[in-house]
Amino acid sequence: MALLPLKPGRSGLYLGAALLLGGFALLLWYALPQHYVVFAGYAALVLLLLLWLLLRSYLRQLDTEVMALNLQADSLRDQSFNLTANRAVLRELTPLAEALNQMSAELAQQRATLYQRELLLDTVLQTNPSALILTDEQGRVLFSNPAARHLLSGGRRFDGSYFSAVLADWPELLKACQAGAQGLIHAGDAQNVWHLSVSPFRLNQREHLLYQLKPMTREFKQEEIKAWKKLIRVIGHELNNSLAPMSSLAFSGARLVKKPDFSAADQAQLAQMFAVIGERATQLNQFLQAYLNFAKLPPPQPSLVHFASLINNLQNQYEFELLGDLPRSEWFLDSAQLTQLLLNLLKNAGEAGASIAGTTLSFRELPHQLVLELQDDGGGLSAEVLQHALVPFYTTKPQGSGIGLTLCRDIMESHGGSLELFNQSAGLLVRLTFPRIAATSLPGI
């Protein structure tokens, strides 16, 4: 069926013209004198013949134009946008033909743009190193790219299969996909690390899921090697800084003891050497203990926090000002780890030269969050230090280990919270945000 049914009804036009001329002839019949009646009849017949010829010519022209436009409309229906109506036969319907030509040009441009986008999208999907799997609401695979087939089925296609059947040999991955888990997961064995992303969306009024799976094992191994190398360099540097002077002092002490005229002054000097060796040994032990504590951070054990006791404990070790009121609601956190975290931050503030009055701690309760803000007036951090402050082993202190703030960040992340650093006023602002944990979710409650 044509898109433009524009052919006019010829019989209707002919009947209308005949009635018009018939009425005109009757009017002449009654209005003119009797001797003019025959003349009027002949005139009416001539007019009727002339009108018929004009209508026939006009309708033939209109029929030709309509056929030309119908051909163009049929080509548009068949998605062929190159055919246009013959302008040589167009007169009355020229505006309509121009509108069709404009619509045809716009549709052609849109199709070309859509084709280019589809080609680009297909190229991206086919060459993407991440495994991409699209499933419908029943879990049946609708699309998988080469990376997914190579990763999960040895290069074989599995479109049309159920995704759960494809992941039968990957129970950890199957469990994560069914739970809609996001982030890093270990699958296959402890050495395989993947990043899983699950994105639900509606397509053709139906729910679909797009799974993106990126192997991260190689990257993690490279980062692990870098971390170990950096750790060995840091520990080796600290060991060398402590052991070299200790060895030198021990050698000097041994020579001093062997002197035949060992005097009281030599004894005092020897005692001083032993004191220096002991001090260096203590510092080295503290340094190694800090690394051990960092590596052995246990999972948090949330319990009801008594903030008054917590503040008293902190102020017994570091002086600071408490701004505002303590939290009035019940908050369940690991009190020991929270204390360790705040002690590290207060220690950093003191080492930065913050004053007692300029070191403040405040609490802010939100419906689902507890926000702690520690502000000091120690001058803040440079842009470079602020950018790398939470990077493990990064430090600007001569005797620093570079794990203090990293340990604080890990404590916050283990609680599901966040740690943020800002240069504000005359010093550094540390913002700690803890999510609310319901008492009913704790074991034994």
C-alpha positions, -999 to 999 in steps of 0.1 A, spaced: 0 0 0 13 34 -10 22 59 18 5 88 0 -30 78 -14 -35 111 -32 -54 101 -63 -86 122 -65 -121 107 -73 -127 115 -110 -165 106 -109 -171 130 -81 -154 158 -100 -173 150 -132 -207 148 -114 -201 181 -97 -192 198 -130 -223 183 -147 -246 194 -120 -231 229 -121 -236 231 -159 -271 216 -157 -281 242 -132 -267 269 -154 -286 255 -184 -319 254 -164 -313 290 -153 -309 300 -189 -340 280 -199 -363 299 -176 -345 333 -178 -341 337 -215 -369 342 -240 -383 312 -260 -364 319 -292 -331 319 -272 -337 285 -256 -321 265 -284 -291 288 -285 -287 284 -247 -289 247 -250 -261 246 -275 -240 270 -254 -245 248 -224 -234 217 -243 -203 235 -256 -194 247 -221 -199 212 -207 -177 197 -234 -150 223 -228 -151 218 -190 -149 180 -195 -118 184 -216 -102 208 -191 -109 185 -162 -96 155 -181 -64 172 -189 -60 185 -153 -68 151 -138 -43 134 -161 -16 158 -150 -26 153 -113 -26 116 -117 9 117 -132 22 138 -103 5 115 -77 21 84 -94 55 101 -92 51 109 -56 38 75 -48 69 60 -64 91 81 -41 69 72 -11 73 35 -19 111 40 -21 111 56 14 90 27 27 117 4 13 144 26 30 158 37 -3 165 74 1 182 81 -33 150 81 -55 132 115 -59 101 124 -78 106 136 -115 105 174 -113 96 176 -150 61 162 -144 55 182 -111 33 213 -111 5 213 -86 22 190 -60 56 206 -61 55 218 -24 46 182 -14 75 168 -35 99 193 -19 88 182 16 93 146 7 128 153 -7 137 171 25 124 143 46 143 118 24 176 137 28 172 139 66 164 102 68 194 94 46 217 115 69 202 99 100 207 64 86 243 72 77 250 86 112 233 56 128 254 32 106 286 49 116 277 47 153 268 11 150 300 4 132 320 22 159 301 4 187 307 -30 171 344 -22 166 347 -12 203 328 -43 215 347 -67 194 382 -52 202 375 -45 239 399 -65 261 373 -67 288 348 -96 286 313 -83 278 282 -104 282 246 -93 277 218 -114 291 180 -111 291 158 -112 322 159 -151 321 197 -151 322 201 -162 286 231 -148 268 222 -125 240 257 -112 231 293 -120 240 324 -104 226 356 -123 216 372 -115 249 344 -131 268 344 -162 246 382 -165 249 380 -161 287 351 -183 295 347 -209 268 381 -213 250 369 -192 221 337 -210 214 304 -191 210 279 -194 238 252 -170 227 218 -184 234 230 -204 264 222 -196 300 249 -176 317 248 -198 348 256 -228 326 286 -209 310 299 -202 345 295 -237 358 333 -241 360 336 -208 378 316 -211 411 331 -180 427 323 -159 396 288 -174 393 281 -165 429 293 -130 424 272 -125 392 241 -139 408 245 -116 438 252 -86 416 286 -80 433 307 -52 420 345 -47 423 374 -71 426 368 -108 430 390 -139 431 379 -167 408 394 -199 396 421 -199 422 437 -174 446 460 -161 419 432 -150 395 418 -115 402 390 -101 381 371 -68 382 334 -74 378 308 -48 368 271 -55 365 249 -29 348 211 -34 346 191 -15 320 158 -18 300 159 -27 263 127 -30 243 107 -27 275 125 -57 290 151 -60 317 187 -68 307 220 -72 324 254 -62 310 283 -80 327 318 -65 322 346 -88 334 382 -76 332 411 -99 343 434 -80 367 458 -108 376 487 -94 355 482 -59 367 479 -70 404 511 -91 401 529 -62 386 517 -38 414 525 -65 440 561 -68 427 564 -30 428 550 -29 463 574 -56 475 604 -39 459 594 -6 475 589 -23 508 623 -40 506 640 -7 497 623 11 527 630 -16 552 666 -20 538 671 17 541 659 18 577 679 -13 587 710 1 572 705 35 589 703 17 623 726 -13 619 755 6 604 760 31 633 752 2 658 780 -19 642 804 10 643 796 18 679 800 -19 689 834 -20 672 845 11 689 832 -2 722 851 -34 718 883 -15 711 877 7 741 873 -22 765 905 -38 753 925 -7 763 950 -16 791 944 17 809 906 15 809 895 46 829 863 60 844 861 84 814 863 54 791 836 37 811 813 67 807 820 68 770 812 31 768 779 36 786 770 64 762 777 40 733 755 14 748 728 40 753 730 50 716 729 14 705 698 8 727 681 39 714 687 29 678 675 -7 685 643 7 701 636 29 671 643 0 647 619 -22 668 592 5 667 597 8 629 593 -29 623 564 -32 648 546 -5 629 548 -25 597 537 -57 615 506 -38 629 499 -25 595 500 -60 579 480 -76 608 451 -51 610 422 -74 621 386 -69 609 367 -44 630 346 -57 659 319 -31 662 304 -24 697 287 5 713 311 34 716 314 54 748 326 87 734 332 104 768 357 76 778 372 78 743 378 115 745 393 112 781 416 85 769 428 106 739 433 137 760 454 118 785 480 113 757 475 144 735 460 178 743 433 192 720 401 212 721 367 195 718 342 216 698 305 211 702 287 181 718 295 145 718 272 122 697 238 116 714 228 86 693 242 51 697 270 44 673 286 9 668 323 10 659 355 -7 668 366 15 697 401 2 698 407 9 661 390 42 664 413 52 693 443 41 673 432 61 643 426 93 663 459 89 681 478 86 648 461 118 636 468 137 668 504 126 667 507 138 631 492 172 642 517 175 670 547 166 648 535 193 623 538 219 650 501 224 658 492 242 690 468 229 716 442 256 710 446 251 672 440 214 674 402 207 675 380 177 673 343 179 665 314 155 658 285 158 634 256 134 634 236 127 602 207 103 598 230 76 583 265 89 590 288 101 618 313 127 607 344 135 628 366 164 618 401 170 632 415 205 625 450 216 633 470 248 627 502 231 617 505 248 583 488 221 562 504 201 534 519 210 500 499 200 469 523 171 462 523 158 497 485 161 499 482 141 467 504 112 479 497 114 517 476 82 516 500 62 494 517 34 514 553 40 524 552 77 512 566 100 539 585 133 542 596 127 577 632 118 583 622 90 607 588 83 592 576 49 579 549 62 556 522 39 569 505 61 596 479 77 573 477 45 553 467 26 584 441 52 592 427 49 557 425 11 560 407 14 594 381 37 578 377 14 547 373 -17 569 344 2 586 329 11 552 338 47 557 361 73 542 390 95 551 395 129 534 423 155 537 419 192 531 441 222 536 419 246 555 425 277 576 460 276 590 465 238 589 451 204 578 415 192 581 409 155 584 374 144 578 363 109 589 329 96 578 315 64 593 282 48 581 256 38 607 256 2 616 223 -12 630 225 -29 663 204 -58 650 232 -66 624 258 -72 651 265 -108 663 251 -116 696 225 -88 696 
